[in-house]
Amino acid sequence: MPFLIYSGGYRMTPIADLPHHAAFDRFEDLNGLVDQAMAL
């Protein structure tokens, strides 16, 4: 299952070190990213 990560929050691990399909910082982008992930 593709993992989409919100890049605008606090985390103790850098995003680059977390396996993910895509990172986003605007929730307006989320629908498009979900559509892309579902097509995989």
C-alpha distance matrix in Angstrom:
0.0 3.8 6.4 9.7 12.8 16.2 18.7 21.8 21.7 23.2 21.4 23.0 20.7 20.7 17.7 18.2 17.8 14.4 11.4 9.8 9.2 12.1 14.7 17.0 20.2 21.3 19.7 21.3 18.7 15.7 16.0 16.1 13.1 11.1 12.9 12.0 8.3 8.7 11.1 9.0
3.8 0.0 3.8 6.6 9.9 13.3 15.6 18.8 19.3 21.0 19.4 21.2 18.8 18.2 14.8 15.3 15.5 12.3 9.3 6.8 5.5 8.3 11.1 13.5 16.9 18.1 17.0 18.5 15.6 13.0 13.8 13.4 10.0 8.9 11.0 9.6 6.0 8.1 10.2 8.3
6.4 3.8 0.0 3.8 6.4 10.0 12.3 15.5 15.6 17.3 15.7 17.7 15.5 15.1 11.8 13.0 13.2 9.6 7.6 4.8 5.3 7.0 8.7 11.1 14.3 15.9 14.9 17.0 14.4 11.7 13.5 13.7 10.1 9.5 12.5 11.5 8.3 10.8 13.3 11.8
9.7 6.6 3.8 0.0 3.8 6.8 9.4 12.4 13.1 15.4 14.6 17.1 15.3 14.3 10.8 12.6 13.7 10.5 9.3 5.9 5.8 5.1 5.7 7.5 10.6 12.1 11.3 13.5 10.9 8.5 11.0 11.2 7.7 8.0 11.4 10.6 8.4 11.4 13.8 13.1
12.8 9.9 6.4 3.8 0.0 3.8 6.1 9.1 9.5 11.7 11.0 13.7 12.2 11.3 8.0 10.6 11.8 8.9 9.2 6.6 8.0 6.4 4.7 6.4 8.6 11.0 10.9 13.8 11.7 9.8 13.1 13.6 10.4 11.2 14.7 14.0 12.1 15.1 17.5 16.7
16.2 13.3 10.0 6.8 3.8 0.0 3.8 5.7 6.6 9.6 10.2 13.6 12.9 11.8 9.1 12.3 13.9 11.5 12.6 10.2 11.3 8.8 5.8 5.1 5.7 8.2 8.5 11.8 10.5 9.2 12.9 13.9 11.4 12.6 16.1 15.8 14.6 17.5 19.9 19.6
18.7 15.6 12.3 9.4 6.1 3.8 0.0 3.8 5.7 8.3 9.0 12.1 11.3 9.5 7.2 10.3 12.4 11.1 12.9 11.1 12.5 9.6 5.9 5.6 5.1 8.8 10.5 13.4 12.1 11.9 15.7 16.0 13.6 15.5 18.7 17.9 17.0 20.2 22.2 21.7
21.8 18.8 15.5 12.4 9.1 5.7 3.8 0.0 3.8 7.1 9.3 12.7 13.0 11.6 10.3 13.6 15.5 14.4 16.4 14.7 16.1 13.1 9.3 7.7 5.2 8.3 10.1 13.2 13.0 13.0 16.8 17.7 15.8 17.6 20.8 20.5 19.9 22.8 25.0 24.9
21.7 19.3 15.6 13.1 9.5 6.6 5.7 3.8 0.0 3.8 6.5 10.1 11.2 11.0 10.3 14.1 15.1 13.8 16.3 15.2 17.2 14.8 11.3 10.5 8.6 11.4 12.3 15.9 15.7 15.1 18.8 20.1 17.9 19.1 22.6 22.4 21.2 24.0 26.5 26.1
23.2 21.0 17.3 15.4 11.7 9.6 8.3 7.1 3.8 0.0 3.8 7.0 9.0 9.7 10.4 14.0 14.3 13.5 16.6 16.4 19.0 17.0 13.8 13.7 12.1 15.1 16.1 19.6 19.4 18.5 22.2 23.5 21.0 22.1 25.7 25.3 23.8 26.6 29.1 28.3
21.4 19.4 15.7 14.6 11.0 10.2 9.0 9.3 6.5 3.8 0.0 3.8 5.5 7.1 8.3 11.7 11.2 10.5 13.9 14.4 17.5 16.2 13.4 14.3 13.7 17.0 17.9 21.4 20.6 19.4 23.0 24.0 21.1 22.0 25.6 24.9 23.0 25.8 28.3 27.1
23.0 21.2 17.7 17.1 13.7 13.6 12.1 12.7 10.1 7.0 3.8 0.0 3.8 6.7 9.3 11.8 10.5 10.7 14.4 15.8 19.2 18.4 15.9 17.4 17.0 20.5 21.5 25.0 23.9 22.8 26.3 27.1 24.0 24.9 28.4 27.4 25.3 28.2 30.6 28.9
20.7 18.8 15.5 15.3 12.2 12.9 11.3 13.0 11.2 9.0 5.5 3.8 0.0 3.8 6.4 8.3 6.6 7.3 11.1 12.8 16.3 15.9 13.9 16.0 16.4 20.0 21.2 24.4 22.8 21.7 25.2 25.5 22.1 23.2 26.6 25.1 23.0 26.1 28.1 26.2
20.7 18.2 15.1 14.3 11.3 11.8 9.5 11.6 11.0 9.7 7.1 6.7 3.8 0.0 3.8 5.4 5.4 6.9 10.5 11.7 14.8 13.8 11.7 13.9 14.4 18.2 19.9 22.7 20.8 20.3 23.8 23.7 20.4 22.1 25.2 23.4 21.7 25.1 26.8 25.0
17.7 14.8 11.8 10.8 8.0 9.1 7.2 10.3 10.3 10.4 8.3 9.3 6.4 3.8 0.0 3.8 5.3 5.2 8.0 8.3 11.1 10.0 8.0 10.7 11.9 15.5 17.0 19.7 17.5 16.9 20.3 20.0 16.7 18.4 21.4 19.6 18.0 21.5 23.1 21.4
18.2 15.3 13.0 12.6 10.6 12.3 10.3 13.6 14.1 14.0 11.7 11.8 8.3 5.4 3.8 0.0 3.8 5.6 7.5 8.5 11.0 10.5 9.6 12.8 14.4 18.0 19.7 22.0 19.3 18.9 22.1 21.2 17.8 19.7 22.3 20.0 18.4 22.0 23.1 21.0
17.8 15.5 13.2 13.7 11.8 13.9 12.4 15.5 15.1 14.3 11.2 10.5 6.6 5.4 5.3 3.8 0.0 3.8 6.5 9.1 12.3 12.7 12.1 15.4 17.1 20.6 21.9 24.5 21.9 21.0 24.1 23.5 19.9 21.2 24.1 21.8 19.7 23.1 24.4 21.9
14.4 12.3 9.6 10.5 8.9 11.5 11.1 14.4 13.8 13.5 10.5 10.7 7.3 6.9 5.2 5.6 3.8 0.0 3.8 6.2 9.8 10.6 10.3 13.6 15.6 18.9 19.5 22.3 19.8 18.3 21.2 21.0 17.3 18.2 21.2 19.3 16.8 19.9 21.7 19.3
11.4 9.3 7.6 9.3 9.2 12.6 12.9 16.4 16.3 16.6 13.9 14.4 11.1 10.5 8.0 7.5 6.5 3.8 0.0 3.8 7.2 9.1 10.2 13.8 16.6 19.4 19.8 22.1 19.2 17.5 20.0 19.4 15.6 16.3 18.9 16.7 14.1 17.1 18.5 15.9
9.8 6.8 4.8 5.9 6.6 10.2 11.1 14.7 15.2 16.4 14.4 15.8 12.8 11.7 8.3 8.5 9.1 6.2 3.8 0.0 3.8 5.6 7.2 10.7 13.9 16.3 16.5 18.6 15.6 13.9 16.3 15.6 11.8 12.6 15.3 13.2 10.7 14.0 15.5 13.4
9.2 5.5 5.3 5.8 8.0 11.3 12.5 16.1 17.2 19.0 17.5 19.2 16.3 14.8 11.1 11.0 12.3 9.8 7.2 3.8 0.0 3.8 7.2 10.3 13.9 15.7 15.8 17.1 13.7 12.3 14.0 12.8 9.1 10.1 12.2 9.7 7.6 11.1 12.2 10.2
12.1 8.3 7.0 5.1 6.4 8.8 9.6 13.1 14.8 17.0 16.2 18.4 15.9 13.8 10.0 10.5 12.7 10.6 9.1 5.6 3.8 0.0 3.8 6.7 10.4 12.2 12.7 14.0 10.7 9.8 12.2 10.9 7.4 9.6 11.9 9.7 8.7 12.4 13.6 12.5
14.7 11.1 8.7 5.7 4.7 5.8 5.9 9.3 11.3 13.8 13.4 15.9 13.9 11.7 8.0 9.6 12.1 10.3 10.2 7.2 7.2 3.8 0.0 3.8 7.0 9.6 10.7 12.6 9.8 9.4 12.7 12.0 8.9 11.3 14.0 12.5 11.8 15.3 16.8 16.1
17.0 13.5 11.1 7.5 6.4 5.1 5.6 7.7 10.5 13.7 14.3 17.4 16.0 13.9 10.7 12.8 15.4 13.6 13.8 10.7 10.3 6.7 3.8 0.0 3.8 5.8 7.3 9.2 6.9 7.2 10.8 10.6 8.5 11.0 13.8 13.0 13.0 16.2 17.8 17.9
20.2 16.9 14.3 10.6 8.6 5.7 5.1 5.2 8.6 12.1 13.7 17.0 16.4 14.4 11.9 14.4 17.1 15.6 16.6 13.9 13.9 10.4 7.0 3.8 0.0 3.8 6.5 8.8 8.0 8.9 12.6 13.0 11.6 13.9 16.7 16.4 16.5 19.5 21.3 21.6
21.3 18.1 15.9 12.1 11.0 8.2 8.8 8.3 11.4 15.1 17.0 20.5 20.0 18.2 15.5 18.0 20.6 18.9 19.4 16.3 15.7 12.2 9.6 5.8 3.8 0.0 3.8 5.3 5.7 7.3 10.5 11.3 11.0 13.2 15.5 15.9 16.6 19.1 20.9 21.9
19.7 17.0 14.9 11.3 10.9 8.5 10.5 10.1 12.3 16.1 17.9 21.5 21.2 19.9 17.0 19.7 21.9 19.5 19.8 16.5 15.8 12.7 10.7 7.3 6.5 3.8 0.0 3.8 5.2 5.2 8.0 9.9 9.9 11.1 13.6 14.9 15.3 17.2 19.4 20.8
21.3 18.5 17.0 13.5 13.8 11.8 13.4 13.2 15.9 19.6 21.4 25.0 24.4 22.7 19.7 22.0 24.5 22.3 22.1 18.6 17.1 14.0 12.6 9.2 8.8 5.3 3.8 0.0 3.8 5.6 7.0 8.3 9.7 11.3 12.8 14.2 15.6 17.2 18.9 20.7
18.7 15.6 14.4 10.9 11.7 10.5 12.1 13.0 15.7 19.4 20.6 23.9 22.8 20.8 17.5 19.3 21.9 19.8 19.2 15.6 13.7 10.7 9.8 6.9 8.0 5.7 5.2 3.8 0.0 3.8 5.8 5.7 6.4 8.9 10.3 11.0 12.5 14.6 16.0 17.5
15.7 13.0 11.7 8.5 9.8 9.2 11.9 13.0 15.1 18.5 19.4 22.8 21.7 20.3 16.9 18.9 21.0 18.3 17.5 13.9 12.3 9.8 9.4 7.2 8.9 7.3 5.2 5.6 3.8 0.0 3.8 5.5 5.1 6.1 8.6 9.8 10.3 12.1 14.3 15.7
16.0 13.8 13.5 11.0 13.1 12.9 15.7 16.8 18.8 22.2 23.0 26.3 25.2 23.8 20.3 22.1 24.1 21.2 20.0 16.3 14.0 12.2 12.7 10.8 12.6 10.5 8.0 7.0 5.8 3.8 0.0 3.8 5.5 5.2 6.2 8.7 9.9 10.6 12.6 14.8
16.1 13.4 13.7 11.2 13.6 13.9 16.0 17.7 20.1 23.5 24.0 27.1 25.5 23.7 20.0 21.2 23.5 21.0 19.4 15.6 12.8 10.9 12.0 10.6 13.0 11.3 9.9 8.3 5.7 5.5 3.8 0.0 3.8 5.4 5.1 6.2 8.6 9.9 10.8 13.1
13.1 10.0 10.1 7.7 10.4 11.4 13.6 15.8 17.9 21.0 21.1 24.0 22.1 20.4 16.7 17.8 19.9 17.3 15.6 11.8 9.1 7.4 8.9 8.5 11.6 11.0 9.9 9.7 6.4 5.1 5.5 3.8 0.0 3.8 5.4 5.0 6.1 8.6 9.9 11.2
11.1 8.9 9.5 8.0 11.2 12.6 15.5 17.6 19.1 22.1 22.0 24.9 23.2 22.1 18.4 19.7 21.2 18.2 16.3 12.6 10.1 9.6 11.3 11.0 13.9 13.2 11.1 11.3 8.9 6.1 5.2 5.4 3.8 0.0 3.8 5.4 5.0 6.1 8.6 10.2
12.9 11.0 12.5 11.4 14.7 16.1 18.7 20.8 22.6 25.7 25.6 28.4 26.6 25.2 21.4 22.3 24.1 21.2 18.9 15.3 12.2 11.9 14.0 13.8 16.7 15.5 13.6 12.8 10.3 8.6 6.2 5.1 5.4 3.8 0.0 3.8 5.5 5.2 6.4 9.2
12.0 9.6 11.5 10.6 14.0 15.8 17.9 20.5 22.4 25.3 24.9 27.4 25.1 23.4 19.6 20.0 21.8 19.3 16.7 13.2 9.7 9.7 12.5 13.0 16.4 15.9 14.9 14.2 11.0 9.8 8.7 6.2 5.0 5.4 3.8 0.0 3.8 5.5 5.2 6.9
8.3 6.0 8.3 8.4 12.1 14.6 17.0 19.9 21.2 23.8 23.0 25.3 23.0 21.7 18.0 18.4 19.7 16.8 14.1 10.7 7.6 8.7 11.8 13.0 16.5 16.6 15.3 15.6 12.5 10.3 9.9 8.6 6.1 5.0 5.5 3.8 0.0 3.8 5.4 5.5
8.7 8.1 10.8 11.4 15.1 17.5 20.2 22.8 24.0 26.6 25.8 28.2 26.1 25.1 21.5 22.0 23.1 19.9 17.1 14.0 11.1 12.4 15.3 16.2 19.5 19.1 17.2 17.2 14.6 12.1 10.6 9.9 8.6 6.1 5.2 5.5 3.8 0.0 3.8 5.5
11.1 10.2 13.3 13.8 17.5 19.9 22.2 25.0 26.5 29.1 28.3 30.6 28.1 26.8 23.1 23.1 24.4 21.7 18.5 15.5 12.2 13.6 16.8 17.8 21.3 20.9 19.4 18.9 16.0 14.3 12.6 10.8 9.9 8.6 6.4 5.2 5.4 3.8 0.0 3.8
9.0 8.3 11.8 13.1 16.7 19.6 21.7 24.9 26.1 28.3 27.1 28.9 26.2 25.0 21.4 21.0 21.9 19.3 15.9 13.4 10.2 12.5 16.1 17.9 21.6 21.9 20.8 20.7 17.5 15.7 14.8 13.1 11.2 10.2 9.2 6.9 5.5 5.5 3.8 0.0
